[in-house]
Amino acid sequence: MNSIIIKGRLSREPELRTTSDGKEVSNFSVAVSRRFSGEKKDTADFFDCVAWGKTGVFISAYFHKGQEILAQGEMHQRKWQDKDGNNRYSWEMNVNQAEFCGSKQEQARSGNVPNEPAGNIDGFTPVDSEDLPF
């Protein structure tokens, strides 16, 4: 099974582009805090991420550098050759789902909350929590 879930902050703005065959893809990086036992200082791991299609468009439209994100997906290894012909490898997370994290106030301060509901995304229509029966 290849499944990973991370929660962290975007360390750079998502870059949305379209491939030559018309597929949309977003690339971004997420910093995930980590604390070693006995140490008083946090450190971070940086995950290079890629999101395709509607997920990539969603992330590029509503997430910005510094904002918290919860992302679920799979880890993939890429292989390429450098200019000297040496094989090189890197790991990236292929994001299948992403969700907002943090308070609404924090999102509003960073300008990441849309002024109007996002509408119907993949069959989901946002509901005001005051309308819920529980």
C-alpha positions in Angstrom: 0.0 0.0 0.0 1.3 3.5 -0.9 -0.5 6.1 1.1 0.6 9.3 2.8 -1.2 12.1 4.7 0.7 15.2 5.6 -0.4 18.4 7.4 1.8 21.5 7.1 2.3 24.9 5.5 2.9 25.7 1.9 6.6 26.8 1.6 6.0 28.3 -1.8 3.2 29.5 -4.0 1.6 26.7 -6.1 2.5 26.8 -9.8 -0.3 25.9 -12.1 0.5 24.9 -15.7 -1.0 23.0 -18.5 0.9 20.1 -20.3 1.2 20.0 -24.0 -1.7 17.5 -24.1 -4.0 19.9 -22.1 -3.7 18.4 -18.6 -3.6 20.8 -15.7 -0.9 20.3 -13.0 0.1 22.2 -9.9 3.5 21.9 -8.2 4.1 23.1 -4.7 6.0 22.3 -1.5 4.7 21.6 2.0 6.8 22.1 5.2 5.8 19.6 7.9 7.1 20.3 11.5 8.9 17.6 13.4 10.4 17.6 16.9 13.1 15.2 18.0 12.7 13.9 21.6 14.7 15.9 24.0 15.2 18.9 21.7 13.4 22.2 22.3 13.5 23.3 18.7 11.2 22.2 15.9 12.7 21.3 12.5 10.8 20.7 9.3 10.7 18.2 6.5 9.9 19.6 3.0 7.7 17.5 0.7 7.6 18.4 -3.0 4.0 17.8 -4.2 2.2 17.6 -7.5 -1.6 17.6 -8.0 -3.3 16.9 -11.3 -6.6 18.0 -12.8 -9.3 19.5 -10.6 -7.3 18.9 -7.5 -4.4 21.0 -8.9 -6.7 23.8 -10.0 -8.3 23.9 -6.6 -5.0 24.1 -4.7 -3.7 26.8 -7.0 -6.8 28.8 -6.7 -7.3 28.6 -2.9 -4.0 27.9 -1.3 -1.0 30.3 -0.9 2.4 30.3 0.6 2.3 30.0 4.4 -1.2 28.6 4.6 -1.9 25.3 6.3 -3.0 22.3 4.2 -3.9 18.7 4.8 -3.0 16.6 1.8 -3.5 12.9 1.1 -1.9 11.0 -1.7 0.9 8.7 -2.8 4.7 8.9 -2.9 6.3 8.5 -6.3 10.0 8.4 -7.3 11.2 10.2 -10.3 14.3 9.3 -12.2 16.3 11.5 -14.6 19.7 12.0 -15.9 21.8 15.1 -15.1 23.9 16.9 -17.7 26.8 14.5 -17.1 24.6 11.4 -17.8 24.4 10.4 -14.1 21.1 8.9 -12.9 19.4 11.0 -10.3 16.3 10.3 -8.2 13.8 12.4 -6.3 10.6 11.7 -4.4 7.4 13.7 -4.6 3.9 13.3 -3.3 1.1 12.9 -5.9 -1.8 14.6 -4.1 -5.2 13.2 -4.6 -7.1 15.2 -2.0 -6.5 18.5 -0.1 -8.3 20.2 2.7 -8.1 23.6 4.5 -6.6 23.6 8.0 -6.4 26.3 10.6 -9.1 28.7 11.8 -11.3 30.7 9.4 -9.8 33.9 10.9 -6.3 32.8 9.9 -7.4 31.9 6.4 -9.2 35.3 6.1 -6.1 37.2 7.3 -4.0 35.5 4.7 -6.6 36.2 2.0 -7.2 32.5 1.2 -10.9 32.3 1.9 -13.0 32.9 -1.2 -15.6 35.7 -0.8 -18.3 33.4 -2.2 -18.8 29.6 -1.9 -16.6 27.7 -4.3 -19.7 26.1 -5.7 -20.0 22.5 -6.7 -16.6 20.9 -6.7 -16.6 17.2 -7.5 -20.3 16.9 -6.4 -19.7 18.8 -3.1 -21.6 21.9 -2.4 -20.4 23.8 0.8 -23.0 24.1 3.6 -23.1 26.8 6.3 -22.6 25.0 9.6 -25.5 27.0 11.1 -27.8 25.0 8.7 -26.8 21.7 10.1 -29.4 19.9 12.3 -26.9 18.9 15.0 
